[in-house]
Amino acid sequence: MVAGLGLSVRPSELNFKKMEARSKHYFERMGLFELLGLDSEMHIKTHESSGRFIPIQKIEDNPQLDRFITEMIPLLHKKPEEVESIKYVISELVRNVFEHAKSPVGAIVCAQYYKDSNIIRIGVVDRGIGIKESLTRCYHPEDDLSSIRLALEPGITGTTRKIGGTGENAGAGLFFIKSIAKVNRDFFMMYSGNGLYKLLKTPLHKEIRLPSDPFKDNHSKGNNLPHWQGTAVGIDISLGSHEKFNSLLDLIRTVYRKGRKERTQQKYKGAKFI
């Protein structure tokens, strides 16, 4: 999000003071200062990032997205079939930016792998119109949190009010991504405008359920946070606990179709025909 803020202003307007915090070397290694065109005055010995992290990158088109995903795979030191869910998550989140956000800085992406816990943390940020504005054309969400709730339901897309979306955009991406986190008992977070939604981990002793309404999941939320122009999404993915990706998608598709059917029935419930 710091990178997103920095890219939103002219380089001449950035006022950079020498950092004293211990985290300064982390920001340098993750490429924050380089991305913003700032001289950090730090000279650190760099190490190969493969196996640990992907520095912050700005992605503005599909070729750049493909290149990012290609570079990310060695980060994990996993078999190709073990990283399918991660490729899916990043592709969907970044393409959401391309198709809906109207972000002047594209999508800002980074990822870090934690070997001890076998978790990869992915962040995707934009400085676009935000979820509420994106959905306003087809829906009338009350506020930012209501917009996030709506965006996470199956069959919702800002490009059409038709239940289930269209053939090209089925309104499934965000619901699928949240569900991937839910099934694998991971965290998921979405922040847009003044609203924030965070999916909390499902305890091991509890059965996994995939409700259509994200507010029925174990979660925390807020609707009076500092305003973020655009959208920020974060997700943890535990690499050691994943089901086979195709089986996982089949499960989520079943719930998605059920949720879409329920929305259709609700839409026409009580309709009167003369």
Residue frames relative to the residue before (quaternion, step in Angstrom):
aa qw qx qy qz dx dy dz
M 1.0000 0.0000 0.0000 0.0000 0.00 0.00 0.00
V 0.5910 0.5508 -0.3632 0.4642 3.59 1.12 -0.61
A 0.6411 0.5148 -0.3195 0.4710 3.57 0.99 -0.83
G 0.6405 0.5345 -0.3192 0.4495 3.57 0.98 -0.82
L 0.6468 0.5064 -0.3109 0.4781 3.56 0.99 -0.85
G 0.6779 0.5153 -0.2924 0.4351 3.55 0.90 -0.96
L 0.6892 0.4761 -0.2784 0.4699 3.57 1.00 -0.81
S 0.6053 0.5869 -0.3455 0.4119 3.59 1.24 -0.31
V 0.7275 0.3632 -0.2279 0.5357 3.59 1.24 -0.23
R 0.6166 -0.5324 0.4191 0.4009 3.55 -1.26 0.31
P 0.5990 -0.5867 0.3975 0.3727 3.60 -1.03 0.73
S 0.6450 0.5396 -0.3225 0.4345 3.58 1.05 -0.75
E 0.6718 0.5020 -0.2893 0.4616 3.57 1.22 -0.44
L 0.5405 0.6097 -0.4079 0.4120 3.59 1.27 -0.09
N 0.1342 -0.7850 0.6031 0.0450 3.56 -0.73 1.09
F 0.0249 -0.8417 0.5375 -0.0438 3.56 -0.16 1.30
K 0.1114 -0.7786 0.6161 0.0426 3.53 -0.85 1.04
K 0.6043 -0.5809 0.4049 0.3654 3.55 -1.04 0.78
M 0.3661 -0.7638 0.4969 0.1890 3.55 -0.76 1.09
E 0.2350 -0.7656 0.5856 0.1255 3.54 -1.13 0.76
A 0.5275 0.6633 -0.3989 0.3503 3.59 1.22 -0.46
R 0.5919 -0.5909 0.4192 0.3533 3.56 -1.15 0.64
S 0.6366 0.5655 -0.3199 0.4154 3.56 1.16 -0.62
K 0.4334 0.7366 -0.4506 0.2579 3.61 1.22 -0.19
H 0.6570 0.5088 -0.3208 0.4546 3.60 0.98 -0.76
Y 0.6042 0.5448 -0.3515 0.4631 3.57 1.14 -0.62
F 0.6496 0.5083 -0.3147 0.4697 3.59 0.94 -0.89
E 0.6389 0.5243 -0.3222 0.4616 3.57 1.01 -0.81
R 0.7018 0.4726 -0.2776 0.4550 3.59 0.82 -0.97
M 0.6718 0.4870 -0.2989 0.4713 3.60 1.08 -0.65
G 0.5420 -0.6830 0.3662 0.3251 3.58 1.28 0.04
L 0.3202 0.7772 -0.4965 0.2165 3.61 1.21 0.31
F 0.7076 0.4644 -0.2790 0.4536 3.58 0.78 -1.00
E 0.6332 0.5272 -0.3306 0.4603 3.58 1.00 -0.77
L 0.6441 0.5273 -0.3216 0.4513 3.59 0.95 -0.87
L 0.7384 0.4056 -0.2181 0.4927 3.58 1.01 -0.83
G 0.4731 -0.6999 0.4261 0.3238 3.58 1.28 0.01
L 0.4805 0.6704 -0.4247 0.3733 3.57 1.12 0.69
D 0.3546 -0.6993 0.5766 0.2295 3.55 -1.15 0.65
S 0.2527 -0.8091 0.5155 0.1257 3.57 -0.37 1.22
E 0.3343 -0.7566 0.4802 0.2919 3.58 1.31 -0.38
M 0.5382 0.5858 -0.4173 0.4394 3.55 1.24 0.43
H 0.0931 -0.7768 0.6216 0.0380 3.53 -0.99 0.85
I 0.0886 0.8138 -0.5616 0.1203 3.53 -0.09 1.33
K 0.5004 -0.6295 0.5002 0.3212 3.53 -1.19 0.56
T 0.2417 -0.7992 0.5355 0.1265 3.56 -0.54 1.16
H 0.2133 -0.7568 0.6084 0.1075 3.52 -1.18 0.70
E 0.6440 -0.5120 0.3942 0.4097 3.55 -1.21 0.45
S 0.3673 -0.7660 0.4898 0.1961 3.58 -0.76 1.09
S 0.4847 0.6795 -0.4420 0.3286 3.59 1.19 -0.39
G 0.7697 0.3014 -0.2576 0.5004 3.53 -0.89 0.99
R 0.7777 0.3277 -0.1743 0.5073 3.59 1.23 -0.25
F 0.8107 -0.1930 0.1660 0.5272 3.61 0.64 -0.98
I 0.2906 -0.6786 0.6353 0.2268 3.50 -1.41 0.23
P 0.4299 -0.7171 0.4763 0.2723 3.63 -0.60 1.06
I 0.6630 -0.4955 0.3825 0.4105 3.55 -1.29 0.39
Q 0.0205 0.8031 -0.5933 0.0518 3.55 -0.85 1.00
K 0.3295 -0.7031 0.5938 0.2107 3.52 -1.22 0.63
I 0.0946 -0.8006 0.5916 0.0093 3.57 -0.76 1.09
E 0.0768 -0.8475 0.5251 -0.0135 3.56 -0.60 1.16
D 0.7996 0.1168 -0.0908 0.5820 3.60 1.20 -0.12
N 0.7115 -0.4836 0.3095 0.4051 3.57 -1.30 0.25
P 0.6253 0.5206 -0.3724 0.4464 3.68 0.91 -0.65
Q 0.6459 0.5011 -0.3213 0.4781 3.59 1.02 -0.75
L 0.6200 0.5345 -0.3352 0.4665 3.58 1.07 -0.72
D 0.6521 0.5109 -0.3139 0.4639 3.59 0.90 -0.90
R 0.6594 0.5091 -0.3067 0.4605 3.57 0.98 -0.86
F 0.6281 0.5375 -0.3341 0.4527 3.58 0.99 -0.81
I 0.6736 0.4928 -0.2983 0.4631 3.58 0.88 -0.95
T 0.6319 0.5352 -0.3270 0.4553 3.59 1.02 -0.81
E 0.6892 0.4712 -0.2754 0.4766 3.58 0.97 -0.86
M 0.6372 0.5665 -0.3228 0.4108 3.56 1.14 -0.62
I 0.5807 0.6377 -0.3761 0.3386 3.59 1.03 -0.76
P 0.6722 0.4830 -0.3300 0.4539 3.68 0.83 -0.80
L 0.5031 0.6669 -0.4066 0.3699 3.57 1.21 -0.46
L 0.7591 0.4442 -0.2002 0.4317 3.54 0.95 -0.91
H 0.2085 -0.7954 0.5345 0.1956 3.57 1.17 -0.53
K 0.4787 0.6443 -0.4386 0.4042 3.55 0.98 0.93
K 0.5985 -0.5314 0.4465 0.4002 3.54 -1.30 0.29
P 0.6506 -0.5552 0.3417 0.3896 3.62 -1.05 0.69
E 0.6822 0.4961 -0.3038 0.4430 3.59 0.92 -0.85
E 0.6391 0.5443 -0.3247 0.4356 3.59 1.22 -0.40
V 0.7286 0.4029 -0.2390 0.4996 3.60 1.23 -0.25
E 0.3264 0.7734 -0.4918 0.2312 3.59 1.23 0.27
S 0.6582 0.5137 -0.3272 0.4426 3.59 0.91 -0.83
I 0.6477 0.5203 -0.3217 0.4541 3.58 1.04 -0.74
K 0.6320 0.5141 -0.3240 0.4810 3.57 1.00 -0.80
Y 0.6390 0.5285 -0.3196 0.4585 3.57 1.00 -0.82
V 0.6670 0.5187 -0.3060 0.4387 3.59 0.84 -1.00
I 0.6982 0.4656 -0.2861 0.4624 3.59 0.78 -0.98
S 0.6395 0.5294 -0.3304 0.4490 3.59 0.93 -0.86
E 0.6847 0.4907 -0.2898 0.4543 3.59 0.85 -0.95
L 0.6823 0.4965 -0.3017 0.4439 3.58 0.85 -0.92
V 0.6884 0.4677 -0.2908 0.4720 3.58 0.91 -0.87
R 0.6562 0.4932 -0.3230 0.4710 3.60 0.96 -0.75
N 0.5572 0.5744 -0.3868 0.4582 3.59 1.15 -0.48
V 0.6339 0.5198 -0.3212 0.4742 3.56 1.04 -0.81
F 0.6614 0.5165 -0.3075 0.4487 3.58 0.88 -0.96
E 0.7703 0.4234 -0.1954 0.4349 3.57 0.84 -1.04
H 0.8296 0.2631 -0.0963 0.4829 3.59 1.01 -0.71
A 0.6975 0.5607 -0.2886 0.3404 3.58 0.93 -0.86
K 0.1657 -0.7869 0.5636 0.1891 3.60 1.04 -0.79
S 0.2211 0.8150 -0.4987 0.1956 3.54 1.02 0.89
P 0.3964 -0.7410 0.4868 0.2386 3.62 -0.69 1.01
V 0.7310 0.3765 -0.2338 0.5189 3.60 1.21 -0.32
G 0.5266 -0.6269 0.4135 0.3983 3.60 1.24 0.19
A 0.6333 -0.4783 0.4101 0.4494 3.55 -1.16 -0.71
I 0.2076 -0.7558 0.6100 0.1165 3.56 -1.00 0.85
V 0.0305 -0.8408 0.5339 -0.0838 3.54 -0.53 1.25
C 0.1330 0.7570 -0.6390 0.0309 3.54 -1.19 0.58
A 0.1010 -0.7870 0.6066 0.0489 3.56 -1.24 0.38
Q 0.0453 -0.7889 0.6123 0.0254 3.55 -1.11 0.68
Y 0.2536 -0.7668 0.5773 0.1199 3.53 -1.00 0.93
Y 0.1802 -0.7697 0.6075 0.0779 3.57 -0.94 1.00
K 0.3503 -0.7954 0.4595 0.1828 3.54 -0.23 1.32
D 0.6536 0.5494 -0.3271 0.4051 3.60 0.87 -0.93
S 0.7680 0.3128 -0.1695 0.5325 3.58 0.98 -0.85
N 0.3427 -0.7674 0.4717 0.2668 3.59 1.34 -0.14
I 0.4714 0.6505 -0.4361 0.4054 3.55 1.02 0.94
I 0.1638 -0.7353 0.6435 0.1357 3.54 -1.13 0.68
R 0.1823 -0.7708 0.6046 0.0838 3.55 -0.96 0.95
I 0.1093 -0.8105 0.5753 -0.0088 3.52 -0.73 1.17
G 0.0453 -0.7908 0.6102 0.0183 3.56 -1.00 0.85
V 0.0151 -0.7725 0.6348 -0.0118 3.57 -1.00 0.89
V 0.0139 -0.8136 0.5775 -0.0659 3.56 -0.69 1.15
D 0.0083 -0.7746 0.6307 0.0472 3.57 -1.18 0.57
R 0.3449 -0.7163 0.5680 0.2127 3.55 -1.34 0.26
G 0.3085 0.8014 -0.4552 0.2352 3.54 1.08 0.80
I 0.8028 -0.3246 0.2279 0.4451 3.53 -1.24 -0.54
G 0.4870 -0.6714 0.4326 0.3535 3.60 1.21 -0.30
I 0.6550 -0.5533 0.3534 0.3741 3.55 -1.23 0.52
K 0.6428 0.5424 -0.3401 0.4207 3.60 0.88 -0.88
E 0.6875 0.4686 -0.2832 0.4771 3.58 0.85 -0.95
S 0.6309 0.5498 -0.3302 0.4367 3.58 1.04 -0.77
L 0.7377 0.4144 -0.2223 0.4845 3.59 1.03 -0.80
T 0.5057 0.6963 -0.4085 0.3042 3.58 1.21 -0.40
R 0.6009 0.5905 -0.3648 0.3963 3.59 1.04 -0.69
C 0.7948 0.2764 -0.1315 0.5240 3.59 0.99 -0.81
Y 0.7688 0.2137 -0.1250 0.5897 3.59 1.20 -0.43
H 0.3102 -0.7370 0.5628 0.2094 3.56 -1.26 0.02
P 0.0355 -0.8337 0.5511 0.0024 3.60 0.51 1.16
E 0.5421 -0.6687 0.4227 0.2834 3.53 -1.03 0.89
D 0.7939 -0.0824 0.1046 0.5934 3.58 0.95 -0.89
D 0.7508 -0.4105 0.2636 0.4453 3.57 -1.31 -0.02
L 0.6624 0.4982 -0.3209 0.4583 3.60 0.92 -0.81
S 0.6266 0.5223 -0.3323 0.4735 3.59 1.02 -0.75
S 0.6310 0.5372 -0.3241 0.4563 3.57 1.08 -0.74
I 0.6457 0.5073 -0.3128 0.4773 3.57 0.97 -0.86
R 0.6336 0.5318 -0.3241 0.4591 3.56 0.96 -0.87
L 0.6720 0.4988 -0.2885 0.4651 3.56 0.92 -0.93
A 0.6676 0.5257 -0.3013 0.4327 3.58 0.93 -0.92
L 0.6972 0.4728 -0.2663 0.4685 3.58 1.15 -0.61
E 0.5490 0.5974 -0.4055 0.4212 3.58 1.27 -0.03
P 0.5630 -0.6163 0.4210 0.3548 3.63 -1.07 0.62
G 0.8224 0.2787 -0.1979 0.4547 3.55 -1.07 0.79
I 0.5815 0.5711 -0.3847 0.4333 3.60 1.23 0.25
T 0.1259 0.7671 -0.6207 0.1029 3.57 -0.90 0.98
G 0.5017 -0.6780 0.4538 0.2874 3.53 -1.10 0.67
T 0.6199 0.5824 -0.3443 0.3975 3.60 1.23 -0.17
T 0.8000 0.0335 -0.0285 0.5984 3.59 1.22 -0.31
R 0.4200 -0.6924 0.5221 0.2676 3.56 -1.14 0.58
K 0.4380 0.6985 -0.4597 0.3301 3.59 1.25 -0.14
I 0.4952 -0.6659 0.4665 0.3063 3.58 -0.83 0.99
G 0.7961 0.2474 -0.2070 0.5120 3.56 -0.76 1.07
G 0.4842 -0.6816 0.4370 0.3316 3.57 1.25 -0.03
T 0.5887 -0.5464 0.4475 0.3934 3.52 -1.15 -0.71
G 0.7211 -0.4144 0.3100 0.4606 3.54 -1.28 -0.04
E 0.6936 0.4649 -0.2743 0.4770 3.56 1.03 -0.81
N 0.7997 0.1217 -0.0307 0.5871 3.54 0.93 -0.90
A 0.1370 -0.8561 0.4964 0.0433 3.53 0.00 1.28
G 0.4620 -0.6950 0.4516 0.3157 3.59 1.21 0.09
A 0.5004 0.6916 -0.3852 0.3506 3.55 1.19 0.56
G 0.5212 0.7198 -0.3895 0.2419 3.57 1.12 -0.69
L 0.7291 0.4275 -0.2580 0.4681 3.60 0.68 -1.05
F 0.6162 0.5293 -0.3435 0.4714 3.58 1.05 -0.71
F 0.6482 0.5126 -0.3153 0.4666 3.60 0.96 -0.85
I 0.6709 0.5097 -0.3072 0.4424 3.58 0.89 -0.93
K 0.6504 0.4951 -0.3126 0.4838 3.58 0.92 -0.86
S 0.6642 0.5162 -0.3006 0.4493 3.57 0.99 -0.85
I 0.5943 0.5473 -0.3607 0.4660 3.60 1.09 -0.66
A 0.6567 0.4909 -0.3044 0.4849 3.58 0.97 -0.85
K 0.6576 0.5248 -0.3135 0.4402 3.59 0.93 -0.89
V 0.6803 0.5023 -0.2981 0.4427 3.59 0.79 -1.01
N 0.7529 0.3708 -0.2028 0.5045 3.57 1.03 -0.76
R 0.4618 -0.7262 0.4105 0.3014 3.56 1.34 0.38
D 0.4249 0.6862 -0.4631 0.3661 3.54 0.95 1.00
F 0.5614 -0.5856 0.4648 0.3547 3.55 -1.36 0.11
F 0.0132 -0.7502 0.6607 0.0227 3.55 -1.32 0.52
M 0.0201 -0.8116 0.5834 -0.0250 3.58 -0.93 0.88
M 0.0150 -0.7760 0.6305 0.0093 3.56 -1.11 0.76
Y 0.0465 -0.7928 0.6062 -0.0435 3.55 -0.87 1.08
S 0.1871 0.7692 -0.5922 0.1502 3.59 -0.79 1.02
G 0.8079 0.1046 -0.1162 0.5682 3.58 -0.84 0.95
N 0.7549 -0.3057 0.2633 0.5170 3.56 -0.71 -1.12
G 0.6340 0.5758 -0.3074 0.4146 3.57 1.30 -0.03
L 0.0382 -0.7836 0.6200 0.0123 3.55 -1.15 0.68
Y 0.0656 -0.7624 0.6433 0.0244 3.54 -1.07 0.86
K 0.0184 -0.7939 0.6078 -0.0073 3.58 -0.93 0.92
L 0.2856 -0.7300 0.6020 0.1519 3.53 -0.78 1.11
L 0.2500 -0.7798 0.5598 0.1266 3.56 -0.77 1.05
K 0.6303 -0.5527 0.3879 0.3831 3.55 -1.20 0.49
T 0.3746 -0.6888 0.5716 0.2418 3.54 -1.09 0.74
P 0.4650 -0.6883 0.4723 0.2949 3.63 -0.68 1.01
L 0.6178 -0.5921 0.3781 0.3533 3.56 -1.10 0.71
H 0.6876 0.4913 -0.2969 0.4446 3.59 1.04 -0.66
K 0.6482 0.5180 -0.3233 0.4550 3.60 1.25 -0.14
E 0.4982 -0.6479 0.4942 0.2961 3.54 -1.12 0.75
I 0.4426 -0.6843 0.5153 0.2651 3.57 -1.08 0.78
R 0.0112 0.7672 -0.6407 0.0286 3.54 -0.90 1.02
L 0.2191 -0.7788 0.5776 0.1093 3.57 -1.11 0.72
P 0.0721 -0.8174 0.5708 0.0277 3.61 0.17 1.20
S 0.5609 -0.5969 0.4499 0.3558 3.57 -1.16 0.54
D 0.7061 0.4239 -0.2414 0.5133 3.56 1.06 -0.79
P 0.3861 -0.7526 0.4778 0.2370 3.64 -0.50 1.10
F 0.6039 0.5664 -0.3624 0.4279 3.60 1.17 -0.43
K 0.6115 0.5287 -0.3548 0.4696 3.60 1.28 -0.13
D 0.5394 0.5690 -0.4075 0.4682 3.57 1.31 -0.01
N 0.5708 -0.5279 0.4807 0.4055 3.55 -1.32 0.21
H 0.2123 0.8074 -0.5055 0.2180 3.59 -0.31 1.21
S 0.2181 -0.6985 0.6445 0.2218 3.50 -1.41 0.02
K 0.0563 -0.8132 0.5793 -0.0033 3.58 -1.14 0.52
G 0.0487 -0.7733 0.6306 0.0438 3.53 -1.33 0.31
N 0.1479 -0.8093 0.5652 0.0614 3.57 -1.11 0.64
N 0.6957 0.4066 -0.2721 0.5260 3.56 1.24 0.36
L 0.3067 0.7645 -0.5025 0.2625 3.54 1.03 0.84
P 0.6638 -0.4513 0.3734 0.4650 3.61 -1.23 0.18
H 0.5208 -0.6858 0.4121 0.2977 3.57 -0.84 0.99
W 0.1005 -0.7592 0.6408 0.0531 3.55 -0.99 0.95
Q 0.2750 -0.7638 0.5645 0.1497 3.55 -0.60 1.18
G 0.7161 0.3229 -0.2780 0.5528 3.53 -0.22 1.30
T 0.4613 -0.6528 0.5181 0.3043 3.54 -1.19 -0.60
A 0.0872 -0.7674 0.6331 0.0522 3.55 -1.11 0.75
V 0.0480 -0.7938 0.6063 -0.0084 3.56 -0.91 0.98
G 0.0152 -0.7842 0.6203 0.0029 3.55 -1.00 0.86
I 0.0202 0.7990 -0.6002 0.0315 3.57 -1.03 0.74
D 0.2493 -0.7177 0.6310 0.1568 3.55 -1.14 0.78
I 0.0588 -0.7852 0.6155 0.0331 3.56 -0.99 0.81
S 0.2615 -0.7669 0.5718 0.1283 3.56 -0.60 1.19
L 0.3151 -0.8084 0.4667 0.1714 3.56 -0.31 1.23
G 0.6810 0.5287 -0.3033 0.4058 3.58 1.05 -0.58
S 0.7420 0.4358 -0.2220 0.4584 3.59 1.18 -0.39
H 0.4519 0.7397 -0.4237 0.2629 3.59 1.23 0.13
E 0.4163 -0.6354 0.5881 0.2775 3.46 -1.16 0.71
K 0.6400 -0.4646 0.4005 0.4627 3.58 -1.24 0.15
F 0.5594 -0.6733 0.3692 0.3120 3.52 -0.79 1.09
N 0.6547 0.5173 -0.3287 0.4424 3.61 0.88 -0.84
S 0.6476 0.5032 -0.3158 0.4771 3.59 1.01 -0.79
L 0.6292 0.5381 -0.3223 0.4589 3.54 1.06 -0.80
L 0.6722 0.4884 -0.2973 0.4703 3.58 0.90 -0.90
D 0.6138 0.5445 -0.3515 0.4508 3.59 1.02 -0.73
L 0.6458 0.5157 -0.3143 0.4671 3.57 0.97 -0.86
I 0.6905 0.4759 -0.2835 0.4651 3.58 0.85 -0.97
R 0.6174 0.5457 -0.3468 0.4480 3.60 1.03 -0.74
T 0.6249 0.5423 -0.3383 0.4483 3.58 1.00 -0.81
V 0.6776 0.4701 -0.2834 0.4895 3.57 0.93 -0.92
Y 0.6210 0.5580 -0.3318 0.4391 3.57 1.03 -0.82
R 0.6734 0.4899 -0.2983 0.4664 3.58 0.87 -0.95
K 0.6350 0.5246 -0.3256 0.4644 3.57 1.04 -0.79
G 0.6754 0.4971 -0.2927 0.4594 3.57 0.92 -0.89
R 0.6392 0.5198 -0.3212 0.4670 3.57 1.03 -0.78
K 0.6367 0.5231 -0.3181 0.4688 3.57 1.04 -0.81
E 0.6477 0.5202 -0.3155 0.4586 3.57 0.98 -0.85
R 0.6443 0.5127 -0.3243 0.4656 3.59 1.01 -0.76
T 0.6360 0.5252 -0.3256 0.4622 3.57 1.02 -0.79
Q 0.6623 0.5004 -0.3020 0.4688 3.58 0.94 -0.90
Q 0.6468 0.5166 -0.3189 0.4617 3.57 1.00 -0.79
K 0.6305 0.5545 -0.3312 0.4305 3.57 1.03 -0.82
Y 0.7828 0.3359 -0.1654 0.4970 3.56 0.92 -0.91
K 0.4147 0.7103 -0.4731 0.3158 3.58 1.27 0.07
G 0.8235 0.2061 -0.1686 0.5009 3.54 -0.82 0.97
A 0.4150 0.7091 -0.4772 0.3118 3.59 1.25 0.12
K 0.2237 -0.7767 0.5791 0.1067 3.53 -1.01 0.83
F 0.1388 -0.7919 0.5923 0.0535 3.55 -0.90 0.94
I 0.1967 -0.7850 0.5807 0.0886 3.58 -0.89 0.93
